[in-house]
Amino acid sequence: MHPILTKRIEIPWARLRKAVAIVFVAIAITLVLYVLSAPPIIKAVWKVQIQRTHRAHWPEFYSPLLLGLESDSPIIHGVFKWYFNTVWGCGIMFFDDNPLGKTE
């Protein structure tokens, strides 16, 4: 048998674990920045679109956040609704909101 075929391959597990940890931390930071940057950008886009066309559309780049806003989970929906409307004052209206205070 050829000597190269009999040589044992050593995998640097410590370096591999460190690289995987760095990748996960980078992804987590990117996701946090993505969510935290959404409200001011959406407000700016809506302001420009309303001034130009009298209509506002959700920016396509942030459309995955709609899944959190439209979620049935009270935890996810509640946090997103609080962050977008209370902290940033985006004024996003939901079907379950009752802006006029009417009862059914």
N, CA, C and O of each residue as an XYZ file, in Angstrom:
416
protein
N       0.841     -1.172      0.000
C       0.000      0.000      0.000
C       0.894      1.246      0.000
O       1.973      1.263      0.592
N       0.422      2.251     -0.662
C       1.171      3.494     -0.764
C       1.256      4.174      0.605
O       0.290      4.139      1.368
N       2.415      4.803      0.933
C       2.574      5.412      2.266
C       1.599      6.565      2.532
O       1.240      6.809      3.683
N       1.178      7.259      1.509
C       0.234      8.364      1.713
C      -1.121      7.820      2.138
O      -1.820      8.449      2.933
N      -1.499      6.659      1.617
C      -2.775      6.067      1.971
C      -2.799      5.556      3.406
O      -3.872      5.439      3.998
N      -1.668      5.259      3.960
C      -1.614      4.745      5.328
C      -1.416      5.847      6.359
O      -1.494      5.583      7.559
N      -1.164      7.068      5.920
C      -0.936      8.175      6.843
C      -2.264      8.590      7.486
O      -3.292      8.692      6.817
N      -2.215      8.820      8.766
C      -3.419      9.212      9.515
C      -3.677     10.711      9.334
O      -2.766     11.534      9.419
N      -4.924     11.029      9.086
C      -5.311     12.424      8.908
C      -5.757     12.969     10.265
O      -6.650     12.416     10.906
N      -5.128     14.051     10.687
C      -5.478     14.682     11.956
C      -6.407     15.866     11.686
O      -6.101     16.742     10.877
N      -7.529     15.874     12.370
C      -8.481     16.972     12.234
C      -8.290     17.916     13.412
O      -8.358     17.485     14.563
N      -8.055     19.192     13.145
C      -7.840     20.150     14.236
C      -9.183     20.554     14.876
O      -9.746     21.597     14.543
N      -9.689     19.708     15.802
C     -11.011     19.924     16.376
C     -11.114     21.249     17.124
O     -12.148     21.913     17.051
N     -10.087     21.639     17.827
C     -10.141     22.891     18.595
C     -10.309     24.087     17.662
O     -11.119     24.974     17.928
N      -9.560     24.111     16.594
C      -9.680     25.216     15.629
C     -11.027     25.188     14.937
O     -11.612     26.238     14.670
N     -11.526     23.986     14.642
C     -12.817     23.841     13.984
C     -13.945     24.334     14.888
O     -14.845     25.035     14.427
N     -13.904     23.970     16.181
C     -14.910     24.451     17.134
C     -14.875     25.970     17.250
O     -15.922     26.615     17.311
N     -13.691     26.535     17.280
C     -13.546     27.990     17.386
C     -14.119     28.668     16.144
O     -14.789     29.695     16.256
N     -13.867     28.115     14.974
C     -14.387     28.692     13.730
C     -15.907     28.616     13.691
O     -16.564     29.568     13.271
N     -16.476     27.487     14.127
C     -17.928     27.344     14.152
C     -18.543     28.338     15.134
O     -19.573     28.946     14.840
N     -17.918     28.505     16.297
C     -18.414     29.471     17.283
C     -18.381     30.892     16.729
O     -19.316     31.664     16.944
N     -17.329     31.235     16.031
C     -17.218     32.576     15.436
C     -18.306     32.786     14.386
O     -18.894     33.865     14.312
N     -18.575     31.775     13.582
C     -19.622     31.883     12.556
C     -20.986     32.072     13.209
O     -21.770     32.909     12.761
N     -21.286     31.303     14.266
C     -22.578     31.445     14.945
C     -22.719     32.811     15.602
O     -23.798     33.402     15.556
N     -21.667     33.320     16.206
C     -21.713     34.654     16.819
C     -21.924     35.724     15.741
O     -22.693     36.663     15.945
N     -21.262     35.589     14.622
C     -21.432     36.552     13.528
C     -22.862     36.524     12.990
O     -23.434     37.577     12.706
N     -23.441     35.336     12.849
C     -24.822     35.229     12.382
C     -25.777     35.840     13.394
O     -26.714     36.541     13.013
N     -25.555     35.584     14.678
C     -26.420     36.144     15.724
C     -26.351     37.663     15.739
O     -27.382     38.327     15.850
N     -25.164     38.215     15.631
C     -25.013     39.679     15.608
C     -25.688     40.260     14.376
O     -26.344     41.298     14.466
N     -25.539     39.616     13.239
C     -26.175     40.084     12.011
C     -27.696     40.077     12.137
O     -28.353     41.029     11.715
N     -28.265     39.012     12.713
C     -29.714     38.946     12.889
C     -30.215     40.015     13.857
O     -31.260     40.620     13.617
N     -29.495     40.253     14.931
C     -29.891     41.288     15.889
C     -29.848     42.662     15.228
O     -30.774     43.457     15.395
N     -28.794     42.947     14.487
C     -28.705     44.233     13.788
C     -29.790     44.372     12.729
O     -30.306     45.469     12.515
N     -30.140     43.280     12.066
C     -31.203     43.282     11.065
C     -32.534     43.674     11.692
O     -33.254     44.516     11.156
N     -32.864     43.056     12.839
C     -34.135     43.352     13.498
C     -34.110     44.752     14.106
O     -35.093     45.486     13.995
N     -33.014     45.132     14.743
C     -32.950     46.445     15.389
C     -32.930     47.600     14.388
O     -33.365     48.704     14.716
N     -32.439     47.364     13.191
C     -32.382     48.435     12.193
C     -33.657     48.564     11.381
O     -33.813     49.526     10.629
N     -34.569     47.618     11.518
C     -35.781     47.624     10.704
C     -36.681     48.836     10.941
O     -37.042     49.497      9.967
N     -37.066     49.168     12.174
C     -38.027     50.261     12.362
C     -37.593     51.618     11.817
O     -38.397     52.272     11.153
N     -36.361     52.079     12.061
C     -36.022     53.394     11.503
C     -35.991     53.409      9.981
O     -36.362     54.405      9.359
N     -35.550     52.309      9.381
C     -35.512     52.251      7.916
C     -36.928     52.202      7.361
O     -37.233     52.865      6.369
N     -37.798     51.414      8.001
C     -39.184     51.332      7.543
C     -39.878     52.681      7.681
O     -40.617     53.096      6.788
N     -39.644     53.367      8.797
C     -40.251     54.692      8.975
C     -39.777     55.657      7.897
O     -40.571     56.427      7.358
N     -38.486     55.620      7.582
C     -37.946     56.521      6.557
C     -38.527     56.191      5.187
O     -38.887     57.096      4.434
N     -38.623     54.906      4.859
C     -39.177     54.503      3.568
C     -40.635     54.906      3.476
O     -41.070     55.431      2.452
N     -41.407     54.663      4.552
C     -42.815     55.039      4.543
C     -42.984     56.542      4.386
O     -43.874     56.999      3.669
N     -42.133     57.311      5.055
C     -42.237     58.770      4.980
C     -42.011     59.245      3.545
O     -42.743     60.100      3.047
N     -41.006     58.695      2.890
C     -40.703     59.086      1.503
C     -41.816     58.611      0.572
O     -42.242     59.354     -0.312
N     -42.292     57.376      0.763
C     -43.331     56.850     -0.132
C     -44.647     57.589      0.049
O     -45.358     57.840     -0.924
N     -44.974     57.936      1.284
C     -46.226     58.663      1.510
C     -46.153     60.050      0.888
O     -47.138     60.535      0.330
N     -44.992     60.692      0.981
C     -44.846     62.018      0.379
C     -44.946     61.959     -1.138
O     -45.451     62.895     -1.758
N     -44.476     60.886     -1.742
C     -44.472     60.791     -3.210
C     -45.765     60.224     -3.773
O     -46.300     60.747     -4.751
N     -46.272     59.154     -3.160
C     -47.374     58.434     -3.786
C     -48.627     58.352     -2.923
O     -49.638     57.814     -3.374
N     -48.593     58.859     -1.721
C     -49.716     58.772     -0.784
C     -50.040     57.335     -0.411
O     -51.124     57.057      0.101
N     -49.125     56.432     -0.658
C     -49.268     55.026     -0.273
C     -47.932     54.556      0.264
O     -46.878     55.009     -0.182
N     -47.980     53.648      1.221
C     -46.748     53.105      1.782
C     -46.728     51.590      1.620
O     -47.731     50.917      1.857
N     -45.590     51.067      1.217
C     -45.415     49.629      1.047
C     -44.287     49.166      1.954
O     -43.332     49.900      2.205
N     -44.410     47.954      2.435
C     -43.383     47.357      3.278
C     -42.141     47.090      2.424
O     -42.264     46.487      1.358
N     -40.942     47.520      2.856
C     -39.729     47.244      2.074
C     -39.480     45.732      1.966
O     -39.568     45.007      2.957
N     -39.173     45.279      0.771
C     -39.003     43.844      0.513
C     -37.886     43.223      1.349
O     -37.974     42.052      1.719
N     -36.843     43.985      1.652
C     -35.716     43.454      2.415
C     -36.154     43.025      3.816
O     -35.580     42.100      4.391
N     -37.159     43.688      4.358
C     -37.630     43.378      5.709
C     -38.905     42.534      5.709
O     -39.555     42.420      6.748
N     -39.272     41.952      4.594
C     -40.483     41.137      4.556
C     -40.418     39.902      5.466
O     -41.471     39.473      5.937
N     -39.250     39.303      5.744
C     -39.242     38.195      6.707
C     -39.700     38.605      8.107
O     -40.172     37.760      8.868
N     -39.572     39.869      8.457
C     -40.042     40.318      9.763
C     -41.562     40.290      9.854
O     -42.117     40.258     10.952
N     -42.234     40.303      8.713
C     -43.691     40.198      8.731
C     -44.147     38.882      9.349
O     -45.222     38.818      9.945
N     -43.340     37.832      9.213
C     -43.689     36.557      9.824
C     -43.785     36.696     11.338
O     -44.663     36.103     11.965
N     -42.881     37.480     11.925
C     -42.937     37.713     13.369
C     -44.083     38.616     13.760
O     -44.716     38.413     14.796
N     -44.352     39.613     12.934
C     -45.452     40.525     13.234
C     -46.808     39.860     13.051
O     -47.754     40.177     13.772
N     -46.913     38.947     12.103
C     -48.176     38.269     11.831
C     -48.314     36.944     12.571
O     -49.298     36.228     12.388
N     -47.337     36.618     13.402
C     -47.342     35.344     14.109
C     -48.507     35.258     15.083
O     -48.954     36.269     15.624
N     -48.997     34.030     15.301
C     -50.055     33.798     16.282
C     -49.494     33.707     17.695
O     -50.240     33.790     18.671
N     -48.184     33.536     17.804
C     -47.559     33.422     19.112
C     -47.626     34.763     19.838
O     -47.145     35.767     19.312
N     -48.214     34.802     21.043
C     -48.291     36.079     21.758
C     -46.923     36.603     22.164
O     -46.741     37.811     22.321
N     -45.963     35.705     22.333
C     -44.624     36.144     22.741
C     -43.940     36.860     21.577
O     -43.470     37.987     21.730
N     -43.883     36.211     20.421
C     -43.207     36.810     19.266
C     -43.967     38.037     18.782
O     -43.372     39.095     18.577
N     -45.273     37.902     18.598
C     -46.075     39.022     18.100
C     -46.036     40.190     19.089
O     -45.921     41.345     18.681
N     -46.132     39.894     20.374
C     -46.138     40.950     21.377
C     -44.837     41.735     21.408
O     -44.846     42.962     21.510
N     -43.721     41.026     21.319
C     -42.416     41.696     21.336
C     -42.233     42.542     20.087
O     -41.805     43.693     20.178
N     -42.551     41.987     18.917
C     -42.415     42.745     17.678
C     -43.337     43.965     17.685
O     -42.927     45.060     17.299
N     -44.573     43.773     18.120
C     -45.532     44.874     18.143
C     -45.062     45.967     19.097
O     -45.140     47.153     18.774
N     -44.577     45.571     20.267
C     -44.070     46.551     21.229
C     -42.884     47.313     20.649
O     -42.828     48.539     20.741
N     -41.933     46.592     20.051
C     -40.715     47.232     19.543
C     -41.014     48.184     18.388
O     -40.494     49.299     18.351
N     -41.844     47.751     17.451
C     -42.130     48.584     16.285
C     -43.025     49.769     16.632
O     -42.780     50.887     16.179
N     -44.061     49.531     17.433
C     -45.036     50.590     17.681
C     -44.718     51.446     18.898
O     -44.854     52.668     18.828
N     -44.305     50.857     20.001
C     -44.063     51.636     21.207
C     -42.693     52.297     21.190
O     -42.576     53.498     21.434
N     -41.661     51.517     20.904
C     -40.302     52.066     20.931
C     -40.072     53.019     19.760
O     -39.555     54.119     19.957
N     -40.447     52.616     18.543
C     -40.154     53.415     17.360
C     -41.354     54.194     16.841
O     -41.194     55.071     15.991
N     -42.534     53.899     17.325
C     -43.717     54.639     16.891
C     -44.028     54.483     15.418
O     -44.407     55.450     14.757
N     -43.874     53.279     14.897
C     -44.135     53.042     13.470
C     -45.621     53.117     13.140
O     -45.978     53.423     12.002
N     -46.482     52.852     14.090
C     -47.905     52.932     13.836
C     -48.431     51.811     12.971
O     -49.353     52.018     12.181
N     -47.860     50.625     13.107
C     -48.331     49.481     12.334
C     -49.647     49.017     12.941
O     -49.729     48.773     14.145
N     -50.670     48.897     12.114
C     -51.996     48.486     12.575
C     -52.161     46.985     12.322
O     -51.725     46.463     11.295
N     -52.792     46.308     13.269
C     -53.042     44.882     13.161
C     -54.549     44.653     13.180
O     -55.308     45.492     13.663
N     -54.972     43.508     12.650
C     -56.399     43.205     12.616
C     -56.988     43.069     14.013
O     -58.167     43.355     14.218
N     -56.177     42.636     14.978
C     -56.698     42.469     16.326
C     -56.739     43.782     17.098
O     -57.301     43.832     18.192
N     -56.157     44.843     16.553
C     -56.219     46.162     17.192
C     -57.607     46.741     17.017
O     -58.276     46.489     16.015
N     -58.027     47.509     17.986
C     -59.328     48.154     17.914
C     -59.097     49.654     18.114
O     -59.287     50.168     19.216
N     -58.684     50.365     17.043
C     -58.280     51.768     17.201
C     -59.420     52.690     17.599
O     -59.170     53.729     18.209
N     -60.640     52.356     17.284
C     -61.762     53.245     17.590
C     -62.411     52.904     18.928
O     -63.324     53.603     19.367
N     -61.956     51.854     19.570
C     -62.500     51.468     20.856
C     -63.881     50.852     20.776
O     -64.596     50.785     21.776
N     -64.257     50.405     19.600
C     -65.580     49.785     19.436
C     -65.574     48.372     19.943
O     -64.577     47.661     19.819
N     -66.679     47.963     20.514
C     -66.819     46.578     20.934
C     -67.767     45.887     19.981
O     -68.641     46.515     19.384
N     -67.584     44.592     19.846
C     -68.424     43.853     18.896
C     -69.675     43.356     19.536
O     -70.493     42.715     18.876
